Amino acid sequence: MPASRQAPAPRVRLWRSLGFRLSLVVVLAVMVGVTSTVGFFVFQDFRQTVTAEEDRLKSSAAAFAAAASNAIAKNDRRGTLEVLRGIRDLAHVRYASAADSEGRTVAEIGTSEALVSTDRSLGDGTLTSVFFADTITGAAPVRKGGIVVGTIAIHADIAWLRGLYLHNLLISLLVGASVLAVTVLVAWVRIARIINPLRALAGEFADIGERSDLSKRLRVVSNDEVGVLSGAFNDMFARIDERDRLLQRHRETLEDTVTLRTAEMRSAKDEAERANAAKSEFLATVSHEIRTPMNGMLVMAEMLSAAPIPSRYLRHAEIILRSGRGLLNILNDILDMSKIEAGRLDLEEIPLSVDTLVEDVASLFAEKAREKSLSIATMIDVDVPAEVIGDPVRISQVLTNLVNNALKFTETGGVTIAVECVAAEDAGGPPMLGFTIRDTGIGIPADKLGKLFGRFTQADQTITRKFGGTGLGLAISKQLVEAMGGTVRVTSEEGVGSCFGFEVALEIHRPALRPQSLSGRTIRLLDADPITAEATATLLTRRGATVLRGDATGPSPALVLTREAHLATASFTAHGPIVVLRASDARIAEGESADITVAGAMALPLRRSEIDHLVQALATGDFAALRDDTPAMETAAILPDMSGLRVLAVDDVAVNREVLKEALATLGVTAALAESGETAVAMSERDAYDIIFMDCSMPGMDGFTATRLIREGERHAGRQPATIVALTAHKDPGSAGEWQSAGMNAYLTKPFTIPQISRVLGDFAGTRPASDQPGSKPDGPSTDASAPASGPLLDPATLDMLASLVKRSGPAVLQKIVGLFAANAPKALADLREAVATGSEDTARLAHALKSMCNSAGAARAAGFCGAVEAAAQAGEPIAPGMLDDITATLADSHAALAAIAITPDADPAEQSA
């Protein structure tokens, strides 16, 4: 909008104003132009006047030369003067002279000879010379008969010429000044008219700036550049004004906006935490639900595989066992990944033996390697500490994943596990241990190495189809190593093999013993297996020995290390003692050769302690420590007599108690049973037990509370504390060592295996090393045992297991399990009905307990209905009408079918599952 009045222009000094500077430019331009023009024309006029005067004098001199030629030729001074007197009639001439051909003056005439003597001639006639010269000269030659006989020169006064030049110059200057004055006047007026709009615009800007009033608009008074500039500034001011209003509005609402955004972010954070907690709870519940029925399945399958049954059913049991363990490993990987994502990964800091850790992993995969005709070798460097501080479970998990991967993708050759100090211990800092797993497998293309550690990723989809796997193992291993402050690495060559490894800093708890040296000793090594031969040679070489492999020549060996296969074929002449290298499960064949005496034997892969025994035997000549002919694995498999142990099994589910009782019975242990925490406390007060297997999740008094009360009673009675082992279907029994804080000694996760139970018993009996603790992880992976509501009435796999159990232990076992199910299931259903009717918070727990009972007994369809009730209760949804009636009817049908199997145990279970 136009302004109501024009603001005065700000005061600016005259010589700094735009008008003055423009006028000055115009004046200077005009002045230069006028001066140049006037000067040019004045100069031209002066040159023309001088030229005309010179021409006049020259022509006059020529006339006098013609008249005086005879006199000059005769050197007649008088005659010449007569002629020269004619100069009096010439204007401005002041002097004339005549000279002969040699330049001698013949005659001269003039009013002032001094003019000539000063030689102040006009010369070339420049503008400046007119002010300093006195005369102008014109000369002509004198000819007589065509011959120059002399010269006549005429000198004229130029005072008149100077006056004429100055007169013309003054007139020109006056004219130029007049033109300049007129020009300046016109320019000032015109420039002022041009500058006035700009001056007014400047005044408007000054007023806007002084009052900070961006709502004011400039008046557009013309359509020229000033008008365009005014319009542009009006648009700019409008936008700035609008921006200021928006900023003001934003400032006014900023606090409310921040409060709202903070509330939204807090709500999103809370929701994310709730979702994460729900996911963790869901996974924990899934783990519990899967492990509880798998406990019975895997234990019974293991017992069945050890029973004297036909080979066909033995294969079935072995398939069940392997499949269950495989599923349990997958479940473990998923739960580990979830825990890492949630930031809930707790790392232990306890002493661990590096040797034991590596040996356990090698032993774990010995059978798998033997099935594929592969070798496993271990190499632990001499400077690796004997014990370090770390998390043995997690380090073992990483090693297990890497070794399992290496064996999976290796068809020929084998796998080597190496440990070394990759960085020396600095001032006060822990050493960096490097673990390396090298295989001779299929290798990995270089362009696939970058994505190996991604989740659910393998190098190629054909790998998944051929070798299987979820692609989680390497991702979990990488994150576990990084959680311990380490790094992972991988190198590979396609068709040659791969090398996976990781480095982690671990504090020293017990340093390595100073290694005994083999320096100066020669040892011959006869081993056709390149994997074990390379590892053995490396271990001996690092001790200082000279190793002759095969038929290599060298000094007479102080010792021969040979595989058993070479005893019958190799030539043992001029040799030292012979020590046989055998597989961990092999015996030394007796009577291979009557001429060969074997000093001892060592199991492969070689351990550091065995190398020490070997060095000691060489030094003393006593090889008795190496003459144990019983293989290590076979020795480990022979359990001590456990029949004298007093064991209490505590579980609120009768079927689970029966499974645990049967598993202990296979180890010669008769266990007492308790169905609740209260009963367990009471029984422990009456009788002293060596080992108590305590279920953690029980209604009423849970296993943790029962353990605390038992420990308190032991202290008051002054009794030797019992070994209490936690039993749980969760992968980890509570956070922050809840089982340890309760006073438990160890824990087993369901489903547990008979070897795990035997290790617990072995720990109590002192038959195992202290560093080999009972498993915090199950031996195999999980399966989803929950049956859909529309599935078969009875689970065929469970029925097969029950049938195998009957063949091993007789029909009384099955009849007892069915009787327990028939007695406990109706009561559990009645409790569930009451909880649903009253809206009790225990509905989900009671449904879960009944489902667990049904799964253990094989009532698949009833378990499916119970699972639906549990899911609805956990989600806070109403229970579907008729669901409990369906459970009642299905339980009756299931009991009838199970009773029929118990009466006729030889019947085909498949016929009973329909």
NORPE-V795831 format. One record per residue. OMEGA is omega in radians with two decimals (none if undefined). Layout:
BEGIN
omega->OMEGA
omega->OMEGA
END
This chain:
BEGIN
omega->-3.10
omega->3.11
omega->-3.12
omega->3.12
omega->-3.14
omega->-3.14
omega->3.12
omega->3.14
omega->3.11
omega->-3.11
omega->3.14
omega->3.12
omega->-2.99
omega->-3.03
omega->3.08
omega->-3.10
omega->3.14
omega->3.14
omega->3.14
omega->-3.10
omega->3.08
omega->3.12
omega->3.13
omega->3.11
omega->3.14
omega->-3.12
omega->-3.14
omega->3.13
omega->3.14
omega->-3.13
omega->3.11
omega->-3.13
omega->-3.12
omega->-3.14
omega->3.14
omega->-3.10
omega->-3.12
omega->3.13
omega->-3.14
omega->-3.09
omega->3.09
omega->3.13
omega->3.14
omega->3.14
omega->3.12
omega->-3.13
omega->-3.14
omega->3.13
omega->3.12
omega->3.13
omega->3.14
omega->3.13
omega->3.11
omega->3.13
omega->3.14
omega->-3.12
omega->3.13
omega->3.13
omega->3.10
omega->3.12
omega->3.13
omega->3.14
omega->3.10
omega->3.12
omega->3.12
omega->-3.11
omega->-3.06
omega->-3.06
omega->-3.12
omega->-3.10
omega->-3.13
omega->3.13
omega->-3.14
omega->-3.09
omega->-3.11
omega->-3.08
omega->-3.09
omega->3.14
omega->-3.13
omega->3.12
omega->3.14
omega->3.13
omega->-3.06
omega->-3.14
omega->-3.14
omega->-3.13
omega->-3.13
omega->-3.13
omega->-3.12
omega->-3.09
omega->3.02
omega->-3.14
omega->-3.09
omega->-3.07
omega->3.08
omega->3.13
omega->3.09
omega->-3.14
omega->3.10
omega->-3.07
omega->3.13
omega->3.06
omega->3.12
omega->-3.11
omega->3.11
omega->3.12
omega->3.08
omega->-3.11
omega->3.12
omega->-3.10
omega->-3.06
omega->3.12
omega->3.14
omega->3.14
omega->-3.10
omega->-3.08
omega->3.11
omega->3.12
omega->3.14
omega->-3.12
omega->-3.13
omega->3.08
omega->-3.08
omega->3.03
omega->3.06
omega->-3.10
omega->-3.11
omega->-3.10
omega->-3.11
omega->-3.14
omega->-3.06
omega->-3.12
omega->3.12
omega->-3.05
omega->3.00
omega->-2.96
omega->3.02
omega->-3.08
omega->3.11
omega->3.12
omega->3.10
omega->-3.09
omega->3.07
omega->-3.11
omega->3.11
omega->-3.13
omega->3.13
omega->-3.10
omega->3.14
omega->-3.11
omega->3.05
omega->3.12
omega->3.14
omega->-3.14
omega->-3.13
omega->3.09
omega->-3.10
omega->3.14
omega->3.11
omega->3.14
omega->3.11
omega->3.12
omega->3.11
omega->-3.12
omega->-3.14
omega->3.11
omega->3.14
omega->3.13
omega->-3.14
omega->3.11
omega->-3.12
omega->3.14
omega->3.11
omega->3.12
omega->-3.13
omega->3.12
omega->3.12
omega->3.13
omega->-3.12
omega->3.14
omega->3.12
omega->-3.12
omega->3.14
omega->-3.13
omega->-3.13
omega->-3.12
omega->-3.14
omega->-3.14
omega->-3.08
omega->-3.13
omega->3.11
omega->3.12
omega->3.11
omega->-3.05
omega->-3.06
omega->3.10
omega->3.11
omega->3.11
omega->3.11
omega->3.11
omega->3.09
omega->3.09
omega->3.10
omega->3.14
omega->3.13
omega->3.13
omega->3.12
omega->3.13
omega->-3.12
omega->-3.09
omega->-3.09
omega->-3.10
omega->-3.13
omega->3.08
omega->-3.14
omega->-3.13
omega->3.14
omega->3.13
omega->3.12
omega->-3.03
omega->-3.13
omega->-3.14
omega->3.13
omega->-3.10
omega->3.11
omega->3.10
omega->3.09
omega->3.13
omega->3.11
omega->3.13
omega->3.13
omega->3.13
omega->3.08
omega->3.10
omega->-3.13
omega->3.13
omega->3.14
omega->3.14
omega->3.12
omega->3.12
omega->3.12
omega->3.11
omega->3.13
omega->3.11
omega->3.12
omega->3.10
omega->3.12
omega->3.12
omega->3.13
omega->3.11
omega->-3.13
omega->-3.09
omega->-3.06
omega->-3.10
omega->3.11
omega->-3.14
omega->3.13
omega->3.12
omega->-3.13
omega->-3.13
omega->3.12
omega->3.12
omega->3.13
omega->3.13
omega->3.12
omega->3.12
omega->3.12
omega->3.13
omega->3.14
omega->-3.13
omega->3.11
omega->3.12
omega->3.10
omega->3.13
omega->3.13
omega->3.10
omega->3.12
omega->3.12
omega->3.13
omega->3.12
omega->3.13
omega->-3.13
omega->3.10
omega->3.12
omega->3.11
omega->3.12
omega->-3.13
omega->-3.06
omega->-3.12
omega->-3.04
omega->-3.10
omega->3.11
omega->3.14
omega->3.09
omega->3.13
omega->-3.08
omega->-3.06
omega->3.13
omega->3.14
omega->3.11
omega->3.10
omega->3.09
omega->-3.13
omega->-3.12
omega->3.12
omega->-3.08
omega->3.10
omega->-3.09
omega->3.13
omega->-3.06
omega->3.14
omega->-3.14
omega->3.07
omega->3.08
omega->3.11
omega->-3.12
omega->3.13
omega->3.10
omega->3.11
omega->-3.09
omega->-3.13
omega->-3.13
omega->3.12
omega->3.12
omega->3.10
omega->3.11
omega->3.13
omega->3.08
omega->3.11
omega->3.11
omega->3.11
omega->3.13
omega->-3.11
omega->3.13
omega->3.09
omega->3.13
omega->3.12
omega->-3.13
omega->3.12
omega->3.13
omega->-3.10
omega->-3.13
omega->-3.09
omega->3.13
omega->3.13
omega->3.14
omega->3.10
omega->3.05
omega->-3.10
omega->3.10
omega->3.11
omega->3.11
omega->3.13
omega->-3.13
omega->-3.13
omega->-3.14
omega->-3.11
omega->-3.13
omega->3.12
omega->3.13
omega->3.13
omega->3.13
omega->-3.13
omega->-3.05
omega->-3.12
omega->-3.11
omega->3.13
omega->3.12
omega->-3.13
omega->3.12
omega->-3.13
omega->-3.12
omega->3.11
omega->3.13
omega->3.02
omega->3.11
omega->3.09
omega->3.09
omega->3.08
omega->-3.04
omega->-3.04
omega->-3.09
omega->3.08
omega->-3.11
omega->3.11
omega->3.10
omega->3.09
omega->3.11
omega->3.14
omega->-3.14
omega->-3.07
omega->-3.12
omega->-3.08
omega->3.10
omega->3.10
omega->3.13
omega->3.13
omega->3.12
omega->-3.13
omega->3.12
omega->-3.08
omega->3.13
omega->3.11
omega->3.08
omega->-3.11
omega->3.13
omega->-3.10
omega->-3.02
omega->3.13
omega->-3.14
omega->3.12
omega->3.13
omega->3.14
omega->-3.05
omega->3.10
omega->3.08
omega->-3.10
omega->3.08
omega->3.12
omega->3.02
omega->-3.09
omega->3.09
omega->-3.13
omega->3.13
omega->3.13
omega->-3.08
omega->3.07
omega->-3.10
omega->3.14
omega->3.09
omega->3.11
omega->3.13
omega->3.10
omega->3.09
omega->-3.08
omega->3.07
omega->-3.07
omega->-3.13
omega->3.08
omega->-3.04
omega->-3.01
omega->-3.13
omega->-3.08
omega->3.08
omega->-3.08
omega->-3.10
omega->3.13
omega->-3.05
omega->-3.05
omega->-3.07
omega->-3.09
omega->-3.03
omega->3.03
omega->-3.12
omega->3.10
omega->-3.07
omega->2.96
omega->-3.03
omega->-3.09
omega->3.12
omega->3.10
omega->3.09
omega->-3.13
omega->-3.11
omega->-3.06
omega->-3.02
omega->-3.13
omega->3.13
omega->-3.11
omega->-3.07
omega->-3.14
omega->-3.00
omega->-3.10
omega->3.12
omega->3.12
omega->3.14
omega->-3.13
omega->-3.10
omega->3.08
omega->3.13
omega->3.13
omega->3.08
omega->3.10
omega->3.11
omega->-3.11
omega->3.13
omega->3.09
omega->3.13
omega->3.10
omega->2.96
omega->-3.09
omega->3.03
omega->-3.05
omega->-3.14
omega->-3.12
omega->3.14
omega->-3.09
omega->3.11
omega->3.09
omega->3.11
omega->3.06
omega->3.09
omega->3.13
omega->3.13
omega->-3.11
omega->3.14
omega->-3.13
omega->3.03
omega->3.06
omega->-3.07
omega->3.11
omega->3.06
omega->3.12
omega->-3.02
omega->3.05
omega->-2.98
omega->3.00
omega->-3.08
omega->3.12
omega->-3.13
omega->3.11
omega->-3.11
omega->3.06
omega->-3.10
omega->3.12
omega->-3.11
omega->-3.11
omega->3.13
omega->-3.07
omega->-3.10
omega->-3.11
omega->3.13
omega->-3.14
omega->3.14
omega->-3.14
omega->3.14
omega->3.14
omega->3.14
omega->-3.13
omega->-3.14
omega->3.12
omega->3.05
omega->3.10
omega->-3.09
omega->2.97
omega->-3.04
omega->3.03
omega->-3.08
omega->3.11
omega->-3.09
omega->-3.14
omega->-3.12
omega->-3.14
omega->3.13
omega->3.13
omega->-3.05
omega->3.06
omega->-3.08
omega->3.04
omega->3.01
omega->-3.04
omega->2.96
omega->-3.06
omega->-3.10
omega->-3.11
omega->-3.09
omega->-3.07
omega->-3.02
omega->-3.05
omega->3.10
omega->-3.08
omega->3.09
omega->3.14
omega->-3.10
omega->3.05
omega->3.11
omega->-3.13
omega->3.07
omega->-3.07
omega->3.01
omega->-3.07
omega->3.03
omega->-3.01
omega->-3.09
omega->-3.06
omega->3.02
omega->3.06
omega->-3.14
omega->-3.09
omega->3.05
omega->3.11
omega->3.12
omega->-3.10
omega->-3.07
omega->-3.05
omega->3.07
omega->-3.13
omega->-3.11
omega->-3.11
omega->-3.13
omega->3.08
omega->-3.11
omega->3.03
omega->0.03
omega->-3.09
omega->3.08
omega->3.13
omega->-3.12
omega->3.13
omega->3.06
omega->3.09
omega->3.11
omega->-3.13
omega->3.11
omega->-3.14
omega->3.14
omega->3.11
omega->-3.10
omega->-3.06
omega->-3.07
omega->-3.12
omega->-3.11
omega->-3.10
omega->-3.12
omega->-3.11
omega->-3.07
omega->3.10
omega->-3.06
omega->-3.11
omega->-3.12
omega->-3.07
omega->-3.08
omega->-3.13
omega->3.11
omega->-3.12
omega->-3.08
omega->-3.13
omega->-3.10
omega->3.06
omega->3.14
omega->-3.09
omega->-3.02
omega->-3.12
omega->-3.12
omega->3.05
omega->-3.01
omega->3.08
omega->3.10
omega->-3.05
omega->3.08
omega->-3.10
omega->-3.14
omega->-3.05
omega->-3.13
omega->3.12
omega->3.10
omega->-3.11
omega->3.12
omega->-3.13
omega->3.14
omega->-3.13
omega->3.12
omega->3.11
omega->-3.13
omega->3.12
omega->3.13
omega->3.10
omega->-3.10
omega->3.02
omega->-3.01
omega->2.95
omega->-3.04
omega->3.05
omega->-3.05
omega->-3.12
omega->3.10
omega->3.14
omega->3.14
omega->-3.14
omega->3.13
omega->-3.13
omega->-3.12
omega->3.13
omega->3.07
omega->-3.13
omega->-3.05
omega->3.08
omega->-3.14
omega->3.08
omega->-3.09
omega->3.07
omega->3.01
omega->-2.97
omega->3.02
omega->-3.07
omega->-3.04
omega->3.10
omega->3.09
omega->-3.09
omega->3.13
omega->3.13
omega->-3.05
omega->-3.14
omega->3.13
omega->3.13
omega->3.14
omega->3.13
omega->-3.14
omega->3.12
omega->3.13
omega->3.12
omega->3.12
omega->3.13
omega->3.13
omega->-3.13
omega->-3.10
omega->-3.11
omega->-3.08
omega->3.02
omega->-3.10
omega->3.08
omega->3.00
omega->-3.11
omega->-3.11
omega->3.14
omega->3.03
omega->-3.11
omega->3.06
omega->3.05
omega->-3.10
omega->3.09
omega->-3.06
omega->3.09
omega->-3.12
omega->3.05
omega->3.05
omega->-3.11
omega->-3.13
omega->3.11
omega->-3.13
omega->3.11
omega->3.13
omega->3.11
omega->-3.08
omega->-3.10
omega->3.08
omega->3.03
omega->3.10
omega->3.09
omega->0.02
omega->3.07
omega->-3.11
omega->-3.14
omega->3.07
omega->3.10
omega->3.12
omega->-3.13
omega->3.09
omega->3.09
omega->3.12
omega->3.12
omega->3.08
omega->-3.12
omega->-3.11
omega->3.10
omega->-3.12
omega->-3.13
omega->3.10
omega->-3.09
omega->-3.10
omega->-3.12
omega->-3.04
omega->3.11
omega->-2.92
omega->2.95
omega->3.11
omega->3.08
omega->-3.09
omega->-3.06
omega->-3.10
omega->-2.83
omega->3.06
omega->3.11
omega->-3.04
omega->-3.09
omega->-3.09
omega->3.08
omega->-3.09
omega->-3.11
omega->-3.09
omega->-3.13
omega->-3.13
omega->3.12
omega->-3.12
omega->-3.09
omega->-3.11
omega->3.11
omega->3.11
omega->3.09
omega->3.13
omega->3.12
omega->3.12
omega->3.10
omega->3.12
omega->3.11
omega->-3.13
omega->-3.11
omega->-2.99
omega->3.13
omega->-3.08
omega->-3.08
omega->3.13
omega->-3.13
omega->3.14
omega->3.12
omega->3.14
omega->3.13
omega->3.12
omega->3.09
omega->3.13
omega->-3.12
omega->-3.10
omega->-3.01
omega->-3.07
omega->3.14
omega->3.13
omega->3.12
omega->3.11
omega->3.12
omega->3.08
omega->3.14
omega->3.12
omega->-3.12
omega->-3.14
omega->3.12
omega->-3.11
omega->-3.10
omega->-3.11
omega->-3.07
omega->3.08
omega->-3.13
omega->-3.07
omega->-3.10
omega->-3.11
omega->3.14
omega->3.09
omega->3.12
omega->-3.14
omega->3.13
omega->3.11
omega->3.12
omega->3.13
omega->-3.13
omega->3.13
omega->-3.13
omega->-3.14
omega->3.14
omega->-3.14
omega->-2.97
omega->-3.07
omega->3.10
omega->3.09
omega->3.11
omega->3.09
omega->3.12
omega->3.10
omega->3.11
omega->3.10
omega->-3.14
omega->-3.12
omega->3.13
omega->-3.14
omega->3.12
omega->3.14
omega->-3.13
omega->-3.12
omega->3.12
omega->3.11
omega->-3.10
omega->3.12
omega->3.09
omega->-3.11
omega->-3.13
omega->3.07
omega->3.09
omega->3.12
omega->-3.14
omega->-3.12
omega->-3.11
omega->3.09
omega->3.12
omega->3.12
omega->-3.12
omega->-3.14
omega->3.13
omega->-3.13
omega->3.12
omega->3.11
omega->3.12
omega->3.12
omega->-3.12
omega->-3.14
omega->-3.13
omega->-3.05
omega->-3.13
omega->-3.14
omega->3.12
omega->-3.10
omega->-3.11
omega->3.14
omega->-3.07
omega->-3.03
omega->-3.06
omega->none
END
